[in-house]
Amino acid sequence: MDQTDLQALREKWDKLLKGLESKFGEEPDLQAIIFLIGVQELGQGPVKYSKDEKQDLMHIAVCRLLSKYGYYELEGQDENGWPHWKLVNKLPPLTLREQDLLLKQAVIDYFEEEGGMEI
């Protein structure tokens, strides 16, 4: 990713954060956004989730986000409606910064395509 791409990513990320801040009243961090995507993908609405369920929701979100890049594939849902994903392509070794950039780009793509937000 060159400097132009990084700048475009930063601008879109900042715009997304401002949009979410206006909707939720505070600016969320990446982890909070991933959690929200997990809740959205589960489709059961805002209910009380246990600590383990919150971790599962974040896993659902990461799988959904990375499925666009060919890393995960939806296998189906269990009897409670929770989606199950399988790893189909191993992620390459990434630095923490590269992981952060990949997830931010995936979140931006998600909101542009699924969330109905123009970023």
C-alpha positions in Angstrom: 0.0 0.0 0.0 1.6 3.3 -1.1 1.2 6.7 0.6 -1.7 7.7 -1.7 -3.6 4.5 -0.8 -2.8 5.0 2.9 -4.1 8.6 2.8 -7.3 7.5 1.0 -7.8 4.8 3.6 -7.3 7.3 6.5 -9.8 9.7 4.9 -12.4 7.1 4.5 -11.8 5.7 8.0 -12.2 9.1 9.5 -15.4 9.7 7.6 -16.8 6.4 8.7 -15.9 7.1 12.3 -17.6 10.5 12.1 -20.7 8.9 10.6 -20.8 6.2 13.4 -20.2 8.9 16.0 -23.2 10.9 14.8 -25.3 7.7 15.0 -24.1 6.3 18.3 -23.1 9.5 20.2 -19.4 8.6 20.5 -16.6 7.6 18.2 -16.1 3.9 18.2 -12.7 2.2 17.9 -12.0 -0.7 15.6 -12.9 -3.4 18.1 -16.3 -1.7 18.8 -17.0 -1.5 15.1 -16.1 -5.2 14.6 -18.5 -6.1 17.5 -21.3 -4.0 15.8 -20.7 -5.9 12.6 -20.9 -9.2 14.4 -24.3 -8.2 16.0 -25.5 -7.1 12.5 -24.4 -10.4 10.9 -26.0 -12.5 13.6 -29.2 -10.6 13.0 -30.7 -11.0 16.5 -30.6 -7.3 17.4 -29.2 -5.6 20.5 -29.6 -8.2 23.3 -27.5 -9.0 26.3 -24.5 -11.1 25.3 -22.2 -13.0 27.6 -18.4 -12.4 27.4 -18.0 -15.5 25.3 -20.8 -14.5 23.0 -19.2 -11.1 22.5 -15.9 -12.8 21.5 -17.9 -15.1 19.2 -19.6 -12.0 17.6 -16.2 -10.4 16.9 -15.1 -13.7 15.4 -18.2 -13.8 13.2 -17.4 -10.2 12.1 -13.8 -10.9 11.3 -14.7 -14.0 9.3 -17.4 -12.0 7.4 -15.0 -9.1 6.7 -12.2 -11.4 5.5 -14.6 -13.6 3.4 -14.6 -10.8 0.8 -10.9 -11.4 0.3 -11.3 -15.2 0.0 -10.0 -16.2 3.5 -13.3 -17.5 5.0 -16.4 -19.2 3.6 -19.8 -19.4 5.3 -20.5 -23.1 6.2 -24.0 -22.4 7.5 -25.8 -21.7 10.7 -26.3 -23.7 13.9 -29.7 -24.4 15.5 -29.6 -21.0 17.3 -29.0 -19.1 14.1 -25.3 -18.4 14.7 -23.2 -18.5 11.5 -20.2 -20.8 11.2 -17.3 -20.0 9.0 -14.4 -22.1 7.7 -11.0 -21.0 6.8 -10.4 -21.6 3.1 -7.1 -19.7 2.6 -4.6 -19.1 5.2 -3.8 -15.5 5.9 -0.2 -14.5 5.1 2.0 -13.4 8.0 1.1 -9.8 8.7 2.5 -7.2 11.1 0.1 -5.7 13.6 0.0 -2.5 11.4 -0.8 -4.6 8.3 -3.5 -6.4 10.2 -5.0 -3.1 11.3 -4.9 -1.7 7.8 -6.5 -4.9 6.4 -9.3 -4.9 8.9 -9.9 -1.1 8.5 -10.1 -1.5 4.7 -12.5 -4.5 5.1 -14.7 -2.5 7.5 -14.9 0.4 5.0 -15.8 -2.0 2.2 -18.4 -3.6 4.4 -20.1 -0.3 5.3 -20.0 0.8 1.6 -21.5 -2.4 0.4 -23.7 -3.7 3.2 -24.2 -0.8 5.5 -25.6 1.6 3.0 -23.1 4.3 4.0 -21.3 6.4 1.3 -17.8 6.8 2.5 
